[in-house]
């Protein structure tokens, strides 16, 4: 398991919100759903994404945008078009005045818009709950990532366009997995062309890469720098120096952070208990785990589980 695998293989879309929108100008949608991550793929025409307080970005056919929440933003035909619709938490949709959106905007299975023959068609996929995407991954992403159609190659978009309008048994699971794959493809492209975090770059290193995979695959093991160095066949001093140079922190410090990231994701699972999470990440007792978790996040595991989904990340 490499670094990107580790941050995406556990948390994943569960009953994600997916929608095909067909729009004719003028149109503008204000997004206030506080979702941790949203994917917008423009299949036809053009559109603009305008973050609150940020620079507007134009999307053309085949472009993809990843929007990190929870801050509001606009999706519109032009940056200056006043919003007509507001998307609230839970994907509740109203007019700006708070009234229900007209039934005429329902254009079929997972399809919505103001014109069934509209010039702009886009697919929107939303991770609705914290824990579906790793906090440690989210903290390294900018508010908005835009990839142009000629900057990334994803054969899944035609599949998504076909599957999103189907209403068959198991369809939600199919769409969840497609959304995960589209996000992975986009992130892999983005990390490959930007200043990626150290944990991503280091997975290609012949020494640090295997060390990272060992920590990710078996976080509950009582790792020491000596044990890790022995596994990868290098001295403790050489591993510590090389790991710190590439990742930016010592191996055991990285493991501690990874355990807390994993714990935060696991605590959002409906059947998880503090004790079961403690065991999975290598703590001998729920008490010692709770102490470490509170020191890391500023709240107890119980408070984190019952708190808002946009609780602060460490």
Residue pairs with C-beta under 8 A, 6 or more apart in sequence:
1 9
1 213
1 216
1 217
2 203
2 209
2 212
2 213
2 216
3 199
3 200
3 202
3 203
3 212
3 216
4 184
4 187
4 188
4 191
4 200
4 203
5 216
6 212
6 216
6 258
7 134
7 136
7 137
7 261
8 133
8 134
8 137
8 180
8 183
8 184
8 187
10 134
10 262
10 265
10 266
11 131
11 132
11 133
11 134
11 265
12 132
12 176
12 177
12 180
13 125
13 127
13 132
13 175
13 176
13 177
13 179
13 180
14 129
14 132
14 176
15 128
15 172
15 176
16 125
16 126
16 127
16 128
16 132
16 172
16 175
16 176
16 179
17 35
17 91
17 124
17 125
17 126
17 128
18 110
18 123
18 124
18 125
18 126
18 164
18 175
18 179
19 110
19 111
19 112
19 123
19 124
19 164
20 110
20 111
20 112
20 121
20 122
20 123
20 124
20 161
20 164
20 165
21 29
21 111
21 112
21 113
21 120
21 121
21 122
21 123
21 124
22 107
22 111
22 112
22 113
22 114
22 115
22 116
22 117
22 118
22 120
22 121
23 45
23 47
23 77
23 113
23 114
23 115
23 118
23 119
23 120
23 121
23 122
24 114
24 115
24 117
24 118
24 119
24 120
25 77
25 78
25 81
25 119
25 120
26 77
26 78
26 81
27 76
27 77
27 81
27 84
27 114
27 120
28 74
28 75
28 76
28 77
28 78
28 81
28 82
28 83
28 84
28 85
29 74
29 75
29 76
29 83
29 84
29 85
29 86
29 87
30 72
30 73
30 74
30 83
30 85
30 86
30 87
30 96
31 38
31 67
31 72
31 73
31 74
31 75
31 87
32 72
32 86
32 87
32 88
32 89
33 69
33 87
33 88
33 89
33 90
33 91
33 126
33 128
34 69
34 70
34 89
34 309
34 310
35 69
35 70
35 126
35 127
35 128
36 68
36 69
36 70
36 127
36 129
36 130
36 132
36 133
36 138
36 309
36 310
37 66
37 67
37 68
37 69
37 126
37 127
37 132
37 133
37 138
37 141
37 183
38 66
38 67
38 69
38 124
38 125
38 126
38 127
39 64
39 65
39 66
39 67
39 123
39 124
39 125
39 126
39 179
39 182
39 183
39 186
40 47
40 49
40 59
40 64
40 65
40 67
40 75
40 122
40 123
40 124
41 63
41 64
41 65
41 122
41 123
41 124
41 125
41 157
41 160
41 182
42 59
42 60
42 61
42 62
42 63
42 64
42 120
42 121
42 122
43 61
43 62
43 121
43 122
43 123
43 157
43 161
44 61
44 119
44 120
44 121
45 61
45 118
45 119
45 120
45 121
46 58
46 59
46 60
46 61
46 77
46 120
47 58
47 59
47 75
47 76
47 77
47 120
47 122
48 56
48 57
48 58
48 59
48 74
48 75
48 76
48 77
48 78
48 79
49 56
49 57
49 59
49 65
49 67
49 73
49 74
49 75
49 144
49 146
50 56
50 57
50 73
50 74
50 75
50 76
50 79
51 67
51 71
51 73
51 143
51 144
52 71
52 72
52 73
53 71
54 73
54 143
54 144
56 79
57 65
57 144
57 146
59 65
59 122
59 146
60 148
60 149
61 149
62 148
62 149
62 150
62 157
63 146
63 147
63 148
63 149
64 146
64 147
64 152
64 154
64 182
64 186
65 144
65 145
65 146
65 147
66 141
66 144
66 145
66 183
66 186
66 187
66 190
67 73
67 143
67 144
68 138
68 141
68 142
68 143
68 144
69 310
70 310
71 143
73 144
74 83
75 122
76 83
77 120
82 96
83 96
84 95
84 96
85 93
85 94
85 95
85 96
85 101
86 93
86 94
86 95
86 96
87 93
88 94
90 128
91 126
91 128
93 101
94 100
94 101
95 101
105 112
105 113
105 114
106 112
107 113
107 116
108 165
109 165
109 166
109 167
110 164
110 165
111 165
123 157
123 160
123 161
123 164
125 175
125 179
125 182
125 183
127 133
127 179
129 268
129 309
130 268
130 309
130 310
130 311
131 264
131 265
131 267
131 268
131 269
131 309
133 183
134 261
134 265
135 261
135 264
135 265
135 313
135 314
136 257
136 258
136 261
136 313
137 187
138 313
139 313
140 197
145 186
145 190
147 186
147 189
147 190
151 189
151 193
152 185
152 186
152 189
153 189
154 182
154 185
154 186
156 178
156 181
156 182
156 185
157 182
159 178
160 175
160 178
160 179
160 182
163 171
163 174
163 175
163 178
164 175
166 174
191 200
198 246
198 247
198 248
199 212
199 247
199 254
201 246
202 208
202 209
202 212
202 243
202 246
202 247
203 209
203 212
203 213
205 242
205 246
207 232
207 234
207 238
207 239
207 242
208 239
208 242
208 243
208 246
208 247
210 231
210 232
211 228
211 231
211 232
211 239
211 243
211 251
212 247
212 254
214 223
214 228
214 231
214 232
215 223
215 228
215 251
215 254
215 255
215 258
216 258
219 255
219 258
219 259
219 262
219 280
219 281
219 282
220 279
220 280
220 281
220 282
221 227
221 282
222 282
223 251
223 252
223 255
224 252
225 236
225 239
225 240
225 250
225 251
225 252
226 236
228 239
228 251
229 235
229 236
229 238
229 239
232 239
234 242
239 251
240 250
240 251
243 250
243 251
243 254
244 250
247 254
249 257
256 292
256 296
257 296
259 281
259 282
260 292
260 293
260 296
260 297
260 314
262 280
262 281
263 277
263 278
263 281
263 289
263 293
263 301
264 297
264 304
264 313
266 272
266 276
266 277
266 280
266 281
267 274
267 277
267 301
267 304
267 305
268 305
272 305
274 286
274 289
274 290
274 301
274 302
275 286
277 289
277 301
278 284
278 285
278 286
278 288
278 289
278 290
281 289
283 289
283 292
289 301
290 300
290 301
293 299
293 300
293 301
293 304
294 300
294 301
296 314
297 304
297 311
297 312
297 313
297 314
298 312
298 314
299 307
299 311
304 311
